[in-house]
Amino acid sequence: MRKIRLLIEYRGTNYHGWQKQKGKITIQSAIEERLNRITGEEIKLIGAGRTDAGVHALGQVAVFKTESRHHPEVFKRALNSLLPPDIRIIDSSEVSLDFHPRFSARAKSYIYLIYLEKKPPVFLADLCWAIPHELDLKAIRSASQRITGRHDFSGFRAAGCGARTTIRTISELSIEEQDEVSIAGIKIKGKLIVFQITGDAFLRYMVRNIVGTLLEIGRGKRDISSIEEILLRGDRRLAGITAPARGLFLKEVYY
């Protein structure tokens, strides 16, 4: 028995997230179906994280066990020839049987794109959140400093989150204003705000809830001090709106 590691990028627009769901097209089910054809086995693919419907990935990591003797590069080439153009295998390698893409991970990094116009270019509409308002970046950055560190993030998680603990460590939360961003070879030009957040793990909708809350601060709809109250009381109702899935990218998983 062997274990093969895949590094995957995908555009999540046309999928109901990563995790396999009955009657729905997901990233996991799309790749598993092709692996079954390649190996003749019933493959189970395990990912580093369950991205939600509409969320994208630049560096999702997943593994599968197989009896096949194919070289890892063969899996990469074969999958890329069979998969739709919005899913691509960047790399394939053999790893030890004790490697787990989620439990072995030290940290994950996400980016979130804000396009500061009423409507982005039509071909970029599913890659960013269009906000036609001026934002107070100084206030957003000040609030973000209160989020970094080790906290109970109950107030930023969605209903239905099954995590056993809500304690997480955010090691980085940067907010940069840029006029051009390159995402998987696609150049996005315009007035852009790029959030990058790195942590040891994330709760359901946690990144999107943090972004939505920080944007409300940037628009003057809430005080910077509300961050402490959200973290202290752990009440989701105190936090801001959930940012749309389309602007979120799983950037990298660190091991």
C-alpha positions as a Markdown table, in Angstrom:
| # | Residue | x | y | z |
|---|---|---|---|---|
| 1 | Met | 0.0 | 0.0 | 0.0 |
| 2 | Arg | 1.3 | 3.5 | -0.9 |
| 3 | Lys | 0.2 | 7.0 | -0.1 |
| 4 | Ile | 0.3 | 9.7 | -2.8 |
| 5 | Arg | 0.2 | 13.4 | -2.0 |
| 6 | Leu | -1.4 | 15.9 | -4.4 |
| 7 | Leu | -1.0 | 19.6 | -4.5 |
| 8 | Ile | -4.1 | 21.1 | -6.1 |
| 9 | Glu | -5.4 | 24.4 | -7.3 |
| 10 | Tyr | -9.0 | 25.0 | -8.3 |
| 11 | Arg | -11.6 | 27.6 | -9.0 |
| 12 | Gly | -14.4 | 26.8 | -6.7 |
| 13 | Thr | -17.2 | 28.7 | -8.5 |
| 14 | Asn | -18.9 | 25.7 | -10.1 |
| 15 | Tyr | -18.5 | 23.4 | -7.1 |
| 16 | His | -20.3 | 22.8 | -3.8 |
| 17 | Gly | -17.1 | 23.0 | -1.9 |
| 18 | Trp | -14.4 | 20.4 | -1.3 |
| 19 | Gln | -16.2 | 17.7 | 0.6 |
| 20 | Lys | -18.1 | 15.0 | -1.2 |
| 21 | Gln | -21.9 | 15.4 | -0.9 |
| 22 | Lys | -24.6 | 13.2 | -2.3 |
| 23 | Gly | -26.1 | 14.5 | -5.5 |
| 24 | Lys | -23.7 | 17.5 | -5.7 |
| 25 | Ile | -20.5 | 18.1 | -7.7 |
| 26 | Thr | -17.5 | 18.8 | -5.4 |
| 27 | Ile | -13.8 | 19.0 | -5.8 |
| 28 | Gln | -13.2 | 15.8 | -3.8 |
| 29 | Ser | -15.8 | 13.8 | -5.8 |
| 30 | Ala | -14.4 | 15.1 | -9.1 |
| 31 | Ile | -10.9 | 14.0 | -8.3 |
| 32 | Glu | -11.9 | 10.7 | -6.7 |
| 33 | Glu | -13.9 | 9.7 | -9.8 |
| 34 | Arg | -10.9 | 10.2 | -12.0 |
| 35 | Leu | -8.6 | 8.4 | -9.6 |
| 36 | Asn | -11.0 | 5.4 | -9.6 |
| 37 | Arg | -10.7 | 5.3 | -13.4 |
| 38 | Ile | -6.9 | 5.5 | -13.4 |
| 39 | Thr | -6.3 | 2.9 | -10.7 |
| 40 | Gly | -9.4 | 0.6 | -11.0 |
| 41 | Glu | -9.7 | 1.0 | -7.2 |
| 42 | Glu | -12.3 | 2.7 | -4.9 |
| 43 | Ile | -10.2 | 5.7 | -3.9 |
| 44 | Lys | -10.8 | 7.9 | -0.8 |
| 45 | Leu | -9.2 | 11.3 | -1.1 |
| 46 | Ile | -8.4 | 13.2 | 2.2 |
| 47 | Gly | -7.8 | 16.9 | 2.0 |
| 48 | Ala | -6.1 | 19.4 | 4.3 |
| 49 | Gly | -9.2 | 21.4 | 4.7 |
| 50 | Arg | -12.9 | 21.6 | 3.6 |
| 51 | Thr | -13.2 | 24.7 | 1.5 |
| 52 | Asp | -16.8 | 25.9 | 1.2 |
| 53 | Ala | -18.9 | 26.3 | -2.0 |
| 54 | Gly | -17.4 | 29.0 | -4.2 |
| 55 | Val | -14.1 | 29.1 | -2.3 |
| 56 | His | -10.9 | 28.7 | -4.4 |
| 57 | Ala | -7.5 | 27.1 | -3.7 |
| 58 | Leu | -4.0 | 27.8 | -4.8 |
| 59 | Gly | -2.4 | 25.1 | -2.7 |
| 60 | Gln | -4.8 | 22.5 | -1.4 |
| 61 | Val | -3.1 | 19.3 | -0.2 |
| 62 | Ala | -4.7 | 15.9 | -0.4 |
| 63 | Val | -3.7 | 12.3 | -0.1 |
| 64 | Phe | -4.9 | 8.9 | -1.2 |
| 65 | Lys | -3.9 | 5.3 | -0.6 |
| 66 | Thr | -3.4 | 3.0 | -3.6 |
| 67 | Glu | -2.0 | -0.4 | -4.6 |
| 68 | Ser | -1.1 | 1.0 | -8.0 |
| 69 | Arg | 2.6 | 1.1 | -8.9 |
| 70 | His | 2.2 | 4.2 | -11.1 |
| 71 | His | 4.9 | 6.8 | -10.6 |
| 72 | Pro | 3.5 | 9.9 | -8.8 |
| 73 | Glu | 4.1 | 12.0 | -12.0 |
| 74 | Val | 1.9 | 9.6 | -13.9 |
| 75 | Phe | -1.0 | 10.4 | -11.5 |
| 76 | Lys | -0.4 | 14.1 | -12.1 |
| 77 | Arg | -0.4 | 13.8 | -15.9 |
| 78 | Ala | -3.3 | 11.4 | -16.0 |
| 79 | Leu | -5.5 | 13.5 | -13.7 |
| 80 | Asn | -4.8 | 16.7 | -15.5 |
| 81 | Ser | -5.8 | 15.0 | -18.8 |
| 82 | Leu | -9.1 | 13.9 | -17.3 |
| 83 | Leu | -10.1 | 16.8 | -14.9 |
| 84 | Pro | -12.1 | 19.8 | -16.0 |
| 85 | Pro | -10.0 | 23.0 | -16.7 |
| 86 | Asp | -11.0 | 24.6 | -13.3 |
| 87 | Ile | -9.1 | 21.9 | -11.3 |
| 88 | Arg | -5.4 | 21.3 | -11.8 |
| 89 | Ile | -2.9 | 19.1 | -10.1 |
| 90 | Ile | 0.3 | 21.1 | -9.5 |
| 91 | Asp | 2.4 | 18.4 | -8.0 |
| 92 | Ser | 2.3 | 14.7 | -7.0 |
| 93 | Ser | 4.6 | 12.8 | -4.8 |
| 94 | Glu | 4.8 | 9.7 | -2.6 |
| 95 | Val | 4.7 | 10.2 | 1.2 |
| 96 | Ser | 5.0 | 8.0 | 4.2 |
| 97 | Leu | 1.8 | 6.2 | 5.3 |
| 98 | Asp | 1.7 | 8.2 | 8.6 |
| 99 | Phe | 1.4 | 11.6 | 6.8 |
| 100 | His | -2.0 | 13.2 | 7.2 |
| 101 | Pro | -2.8 | 16.4 | 5.2 |
| 102 | Arg | -4.8 | 17.9 | 8.1 |
| 103 | Phe | -3.2 | 16.5 | 11.3 |
| 104 | Ser | 0.4 | 16.9 | 10.0 |
| 105 | Ala | -0.2 | 20.5 | 9.0 |
| 106 | Arg | 1.5 | 23.3 | 11.2 |
| 107 | Ala | -0.5 | 26.2 | 9.7 |
| 108 | Lys | -2.6 | 27.4 | 6.8 |
| 109 | Ser | -2.7 | 30.6 | 5.0 |
| 110 | Tyr | -5.7 | 32.2 | 3.2 |
| 111 | Ile | -6.0 | 35.4 | 1.1 |
| 112 | Tyr | -9.2 | 37.4 | 0.6 |
| 113 | Leu | -9.6 | 39.9 | -2.3 |
| 114 | Ile | -11.6 | 43.1 | -2.1 |
| 115 | Tyr | -12.2 | 45.0 | -5.3 |
| 116 | Leu | -12.9 | 48.7 | -4.5 |
| 117 | Glu | -15.4 | 49.3 | -7.3 |
| 118 | Lys | -19.2 | 48.8 | -7.6 |
| 119 | Lys | -18.5 | 46.0 | -10.2 |
| 120 | Pro | -15.3 | 44.3 | -11.0 |
| 121 | Pro | -14.4 | 43.2 | -14.6 |
| 122 | Val | -16.9 | 40.6 | -15.7 |
| 123 | Phe | -14.2 | 37.8 | -15.9 |
| 124 | Leu | -13.1 | 38.5 | -12.3 |
| 125 | Ala | -16.5 | 38.7 | -10.7 |
| 126 | Asp | -16.2 | 35.3 | -9.0 |
| 127 | Leu | -12.7 | 35.9 | -7.7 |
| 128 | Cys | -13.3 | 38.9 | -5.5 |
| 129 | Trp | -15.8 | 40.9 | -3.4 |
| 130 | Ala | -16.7 | 44.2 | -5.0 |
| 131 | Ile | -17.0 | 47.0 | -2.3 |
| 132 | Pro | -17.9 | 50.4 | -3.8 |
| 133 | His | -16.9 | 52.3 | -0.7 |
| 134 | Glu | -13.8 | 54.0 | 0.7 |
| 135 | Leu | -12.3 | 52.0 | 3.6 |
| 136 | Asp | -10.4 | 53.3 | 6.6 |
| 137 | Leu | -7.3 | 51.0 | 6.3 |
| 138 | Lys | -5.7 | 52.5 | 9.4 |
| 139 | Ala | -8.8 | 51.4 | 11.5 |
| 140 | Ile | -8.9 | 48.0 | 9.8 |
| 141 | Arg | -5.2 | 47.4 | 10.5 |
| 142 | Ser | -5.6 | 48.5 | 14.1 |
| 143 | Ala | -8.5 | 46.1 | 14.6 |
| 144 | Ser | -6.6 | 43.3 | 12.9 |
| 145 | Gln | -3.8 | 43.6 | 15.5 |
| 146 | Arg | -6.3 | 42.7 | 18.2 |
| 147 | Ile | -7.3 | 39.5 | 16.3 |
| 148 | Thr | -3.7 | 38.1 | 16.0 |
| 149 | Gly | -2.5 | 35.9 | 18.8 |
| 150 | Arg | -4.1 | 33.0 | 20.6 |
| 151 | His | -7.8 | 33.4 | 21.3 |
| 152 | Asp | -11.2 | 31.7 | 21.6 |
| 153 | Phe | -12.7 | 32.5 | 18.2 |
| 154 | Ser | -16.2 | 31.2 | 19.0 |
| 155 | Gly | -17.6 | 34.6 | 18.0 |
| 156 | Phe | -16.2 | 34.3 | 14.5 |
| 157 | Arg | -17.4 | 30.7 | 13.7 |
| 158 | Ala | -20.5 | 29.7 | 11.8 |
| 159 | Ala | -23.4 | 27.6 | 13.1 |
| 160 | Gly | -22.9 | 23.9 | 12.5 |
| 161 | Cys | -19.1 | 24.1 | 13.1 |
| 162 | Gly | -18.1 | 20.7 | 14.6 |
| 163 | Ala | -14.6 | 21.7 | 15.9 |
| 164 | Arg | -13.8 | 20.2 | 19.2 |
| 165 | Thr | -12.1 | 23.4 | 20.4 |
| 166 | Thr | -12.5 | 27.0 | 19.3 |
| 167 | Ile | -9.1 | 28.1 | 20.5 |
| 168 | Arg | -6.9 | 29.1 | 17.5 |
| 169 | Thr | -3.7 | 31.0 | 17.0 |
| 170 | Ile | -3.5 | 33.7 | 14.3 |
| 171 | Ser | 0.2 | 34.4 | 13.5 |
| 172 | Glu | -0.3 | 36.9 | 10.7 |
| 173 | Leu | -3.1 | 39.1 | 9.5 |
| 174 | Ser | -2.0 | 41.6 | 6.9 |
| 175 | Ile | -4.0 | 44.1 | 4.9 |
| 176 | Glu | -2.4 | 45.5 | 1.8 |
| 177 | Glu | -3.6 | 48.0 | -0.8 |
| 178 | Gln | -2.5 | 47.0 | -4.3 |
| 179 | Asp | -3.2 | 47.9 | -7.9 |
| 180 | Glu | -2.4 | 44.5 | -9.3 |
| 181 | Val | -2.6 | 40.9 | -8.0 |
| 182 | Ser | -1.5 | 37.7 | -9.7 |
| 183 | Ile | -3.7 | 34.7 | -8.8 |
| 184 | Ala | -2.6 | 31.4 | -10.4 |
| 185 | Gly | -1.4 | 33.3 | -13.4 |
| 186 | Ile | -4.4 | 35.6 | -13.7 |
| 187 | Lys | -3.6 | 39.2 | -13.3 |
| 188 | Ile | -6.3 | 41.2 | -11.5 |
| 189 | Lys | -5.8 | 45.0 | -11.9 |
| 190 | Gly | -7.7 | 47.7 | -10.1 |
| 191 | Lys | -8.0 | 49.2 | -6.7 |
| 192 | Leu | -7.6 | 46.1 | -4.5 |
| 193 | Ile | -7.4 | 45.3 | -0.8 |
| 194 | Val | -5.7 | 42.0 | -0.1 |
| 195 | Phe | -6.2 | 40.3 | 3.2 |
| 196 | Gln | -3.7 | 37.6 | 4.1 |
| 197 | Ile | -4.3 | 35.5 | 7.3 |
| 198 | Thr | -2.2 | 32.7 | 8.6 |
| 199 | Gly | -3.1 | 30.5 | 11.6 |
| 200 | Asp | -2.7 | 27.0 | 13.0 |
| 201 | Ala | -6.2 | 26.1 | 12.1 |
| 202 | Phe | -9.6 | 27.7 | 11.2 |
| 203 | Leu | -13.2 | 27.3 | 12.2 |
| 204 | Arg | -16.1 | 27.2 | 9.8 |
| 205 | Tyr | -16.4 | 30.6 | 8.0 |
| 206 | Met | -13.9 | 32.0 | 10.4 |
| 207 | Val | -11.8 | 33.9 | 7.8 |
| 208 | Arg | -14.9 | 35.2 | 6.0 |
| 209 | Asn | -16.5 | 36.4 | 9.3 |
| 210 | Ile | -13.3 | 38.2 | 10.3 |
| 211 | Val | -13.1 | 39.9 | 6.9 |
| 212 | Gly | -16.7 | 40.9 | 7.1 |
| 213 | Thr | -16.2 | 42.4 | 10.6 |
| 214 | Leu | -13.1 | 44.3 | 9.7 |
| 215 | Leu | -14.8 | 45.8 | 6.7 |
| 216 | Glu | -17.6 | 47.1 | 8.9 |
| 217 | Ile | -14.9 | 48.7 | 11.0 |
| 218 | Gly | -13.3 | 50.2 | 7.8 |
| 219 | Arg | -16.7 | 51.7 | 6.8 |
| 220 | Gly | -17.3 | 53.2 | 10.2 |
| 221 | Lys | -20.2 | 50.9 | 11.0 |
| 222 | Arg | -18.6 | 49.5 | 14.2 |
| 223 | Asp | -15.8 | 50.5 | 16.7 |
| 224 | Ile | -12.4 | 48.9 | 16.8 |
| 225 | Ser | -13.1 | 48.0 | 20.4 |
| 226 | Ser | -15.9 | 45.6 | 19.3 |
| 227 | Ile | -13.2 | 43.0 | 18.5 |
| 228 | Glu | -12.4 | 42.6 | 22.2 |
| 229 | Glu | -16.0 | 42.1 | 23.0 |
| 230 | Ile | -16.5 | 39.5 | 20.3 |
| 231 | Leu | -13.5 | 37.5 | 21.5 |
| 232 | Leu | -14.4 | 37.9 | 25.1 |
| 233 | Arg | -18.1 | 36.9 | 24.8 |
| 234 | Gly | -17.8 | 34.4 | 22.0 |
| 235 | Asp | -21.2 | 35.5 | 20.5 |
| 236 | Arg | -21.4 | 35.3 | 16.7 |
| 237 | Arg | -24.3 | 37.8 | 16.8 |
| 238 | Leu | -21.8 | 40.5 | 17.9 |
| 239 | Ala | -19.6 | 40.0 | 14.9 |
| 240 | Gly | -20.1 | 41.4 | 11.4 |
| 241 | Ile | -21.4 | 40.0 | 8.2 |
| 242 | Thr | -20.0 | 36.9 | 6.5 |
| 243 | Ala | -17.9 | 37.9 | 3.5 |
| 244 | Pro | -18.9 | 36.1 | 0.3 |
| 245 | Ala | -17.1 | 32.9 | -0.6 |
| 246 | Arg | -16.0 | 34.1 | -4.0 |
| 247 | Gly | -13.2 | 36.3 | -2.6 |
| 248 | Leu | -11.5 | 33.6 | -0.5 |
| 249 | Phe | -8.5 | 31.5 | -1.5 |
| 250 | Leu | -6.7 | 28.8 | 0.4 |
| 251 | Lys | -3.2 | 29.9 | -0.4 |
| 252 | Glu | -0.9 | 27.4 | 1.3 |
| 253 | Val | -0.7 | 24.6 | 3.8 |
| 254 | Tyr | 2.5 | 24.5 | 5.9 |
| 255 | Tyr | 4.1 | 21.2 | 7.2 |
